[in-house]
C-alpha cells in the first residue's frame, strides 16, 4: 500500500466523526439532553459540543485522576467543546467545598494530537476542597483552551498541569503542555493561574487577556514542591494582574532551562509585582530566561521587580536569572511607584543574575526619589547593562537622572521618566 493511499484511508476514517459532530445539551431543570455535565461529556464523542444552560451544577463524584481516586465535578479525556450558553454569570460548577478538581479537560490519549484542542468556555468554577499531595484546581487544560471562565475558591484557579506525584500523567504520557488561557478571571485562590507545575516536561502555555486579582500569587510558573520540572516557553501577554500577594512568580526549572515572555501586562497594587528566581536544593538548577516588554509595573506595596539566584548547596551549574528588560523605546517597561522598583540579588559564588536593561521608564522624575528605588548586590555575580535614552526629549529633561555616579560598578546611564 502506498503512503498516499494510507493517508486517504486515515482521512476517510475520520470523516464520519467530523461530519457527525453533535451538540449535546445540559439543563439542570430537565429541558436538555442531560441534567448533569458529567453525563453529557460521557456521552459525547470527539469534536462534539456540550452546551450547558444556566444553573448551578454540583454532581460531585469520585473518579480516578492521576492514578488516584479524587472528588471532582467534571472529567473527560476527549477533544470536545464544553461551553455554557450564557456565560459565567449564570452557569456555575460548584465543588461544595469537597472537590480536588472542578473541570479536568484532557485530550483523547490516542488521537488527541490530530484533532482540534478541547475547550472549556464560559463557566464559574468555585468552592473547591482538598486534593492529595497538592492544591486543588478549578479548571485543568493541559493541552486545551480555557476561555472566558471565572475561577474562585481553589488552590489553583486555572492550571496547565495535573500534578501527578510520583507516578506520572494520566493522558497517555505526553510529557508536554500546550494550554491556551484567554479572557478568564481568577480571584480569591491560592494561585490564580499555574503553569509548568506538574510532571509534564515541556510547557508551552499562552496566557492572554486574563484578570488575576486577590490571589496569594496571580500567575505561578514552574513550582512543584521543591522541584521545578519544566522546560519550554510560556507567553504571558496583556493580562491585568492586581491586588495579589505576588503578581507573577517564576522559578527556573530543576534540570533544564525555561523561557518566559511577559509582554504588555499591567501589574499593579500587589505586594510584589514580579519575582523571578533560580533557587533550589538539588545539585543542578537551570536558567530562567525572562523577556519583559511594554509592561506597566506600578504601585506594588513592597517591590516592583525582583530577580534572585542562589541555593543552599554548591551547584554543578550555577542558578541563573538572565533577563532582558525593554530593548527599544517601543518596548520600554514602565516600572514605578513602589518603595523599591527593582531589586537584584544573588548568593555570592552560588547564583548569578544578568540583566540587559534596554530602555525603560523608572520611578519618579526626581533623581532623589529615583536612585533609592534600586537595590543591587555589590558583588560580581550580579551584572547590568542598562541603556540611556538617546532621543532628544528624554535626554534634555532627564540628563541628571542617572544611576549613582559614585557607584564603582558600571550600570550605564539609567534615565528616569514618570509616565
Secondary structure, DSSP 8 states (H G I E B T S, - for coil): --HHHHHHHHHHHHHHHHHT--EEEE-TTS-SSBSSHHHHHHH--TT-EEEE-SEEE---EEEEETTEEEEEEEEEES--EEEESS-TTTEEEE-TT--SEEEEEE--TTTGGGS---EEES-EEE-----SSS--EEEE-SSSEEES-EEESSSEEEES----TTT--SSSS--EE--EEES-EEESSSEEEEES-SS-SEE--EEES-EEESSSEEEEES-BTTB---BEEEEEES-EEESSSEEEEEE--SSS-EEEEEES-EEESSSEEEEEEE--SSSB--EEEEEEES-EEE--SSEEEEEEE--SS--SB-EEEEEEE--STTT--EEESSSEEEEEEE-TTTEEEEEEEES-EES-SSHHHHGGGEEE-SSTTEEEEE----SHHHHHHSTT--S-TT-SS----------
